[in-house]
């Protein structure tokens, strides 16, 4: 009966381990206990697990498990049931099939709970296969979950790292760089007193970067009185001083036996890694290390009257050579030209003398390279002559030239040579020449450089000629014919060349004074016509103007003057009352707004020299001035060196409007907001 009951319930039989016979009741009791264990273990699944919410999932799993049991019985007919079936093999197949079915529907969290129950059930049944399957499932799920977390972390890193980097770059550009730029603009503005003024004679002034900060430093000739109380009277001490352009601190000082007339820097010497500077006094030419001021070489001459002229290599040592002009002490009309080695600093050959006819100030010497590549030296007293550099070298050394630069001749220039003479007439007339300079951009801003690149354009250009104190002409270099001539009141300052209009030809700004009124004018370099003019309340000022290239392509012009006459109400021409200090103002003119001037600075000091230095990285320029400042108690006037950032000065500048008569047409009056917006965006560049 027990066997019949076992078949009706479709429960597998169990072979007794001890007796070897089949005991259905014992087997049934054992299965009842197993099922009861399953119910207990499945309680979280049926009542609190995920399947209690889904419903169908639980029934499916349970059905699957029971189906597997039924299937196992159905595979063997009832009458041929194998009572000797291996109990261990049946147990191995049953959990593995149930495990696979359950994996399809249950999550990792459920199986972590389910497996613990199965482990206990397996132990009760003595089945090691169930325990092994549960362990592998747990490790596999944990590995998959760990891989998923790692994958998400990598994705987040790939997104967040570039984002954070971009934010840091934006913050750096928005805050740190402007702060450094503003800090540099503040540091570029400084003032320093050096020695005594010694009148209004312009001192030696030059610019060149010698400390490696990419900003041109300032070199100045200084004169001061000794403080030795033991001497019966004080003596003058002469020196050359190098100042840092960023802070104004003294880099080095070189004491000289004589007053320094000229300082020139930038000579490149293959044996000297640092730039070479020339200190030129009345009777000595000294070459020093631009970084330290250490003496490199010197040559003794008599009555030096000019700066050094940079020449091409004359000796084949790959170093440019120099030329300098001297006049005899007896003031005869005899000019000496001396060649000097740029490598060793020694004199090449002997001085070459020229008897000059005429009188006036010394013009040149200047180096000019023709379109054929031939070199000529321009010089003169009142008149202007030219001589071939090749002939000069032969007369000085008695040797034939060894370099290719001295072997070339220009037939057009040689046709202009006078009969039985080595001279070529550049200008000869009844009016004395006051100024002669190359029509080259930036030549007047700092012409004391000995850099080959800087001198290249100036040696191939036409010339600006100021003669008769009131005439201005441009000479064509190919045939020495005048392009045009402009007449004006007496011209007292050297013209500055810049681009006022957009025809691509340099225009000229100059100043002249008459009857207590100073007038500034801009002349078209192509036609000689007047482009712009303005009158100012100002006595005669001998200070050259400057032209600076700007970002729009045109030039900004800088000049010193006083109050514009057209800006004064009910005043036509005004003079300064006796005893009243004269206020001098630095104005900036840009051709984009010809009826507007920017007043960059004002002072009662007398400015005697100026130069323009460029900062390529900041797109800025500094304006260096040397002034004489009155001192109390009848002491000698102090010499003041001042540096001013032009972009910083523009921010604080005042707008000065000129009269309507200065307009070329009838343009709409620009508003202050429009003018400020334009000038604050203005940047400067090297011409």
Secondary structure, 3 states (H helix, E strand, C coil): CHHHHHHHCCCCCCECCCCCCECHHHHHHHHHHHHHHHHHHCHHHHHHCCHHHHCHHHHHHHHHHHHHHHHHHHCCCCCCCCCCCCHHHHHHHHHHHHHHHHHCCCCHHHHHHHHHHHHHHHHHHCCHHHHHHHHHHHHHHHHHHHHHHHHHHHHHHHHHHHHHHHHHHHHHHHHHHHHHHHHHHHHCCEEEEEEECCCCCCCCEEEECCCCCCCCEEEEEEEEECCCCCCCCCCEEEEEEEECCCCCCEEEEEEECCCCCEEEEEEEECCEEEEEEEEECCCEEEEEECCCCCEEEEEECCCECCCCEEECCCCCCCCCEEEEEEECCCCCCEEEEEEECCCCCCEEEEEEEEECCCCCCEEEEEEEECCCCCEEEEEEECCEEEEEHHHHHHHHHCCCCCCHHHCCCCHHHHHCECCCCCCEEEECCCCCEEEEEECCCCCCCCCCECCHHHHHHHHCCCEEEEECCCEEEEECCCCCCEEEEEECCCECCCCEEECCCCCCCCEEEEEEEECCEEEEEEECCCCCCEEEEEEEECCCCCCCCEEEEECCCCEEEEEEECCEHHHCCCCCCCCCCCCCCCCEEEEEEEHHHCCEEEEEEEECCEEEEEEEEEECCCCEEEEEEEEEECCCCCCCCEEEEEEEEHHHHHHHCEEEECCHHHCCCCCCCCCHHHHHHHHHCCCEECC
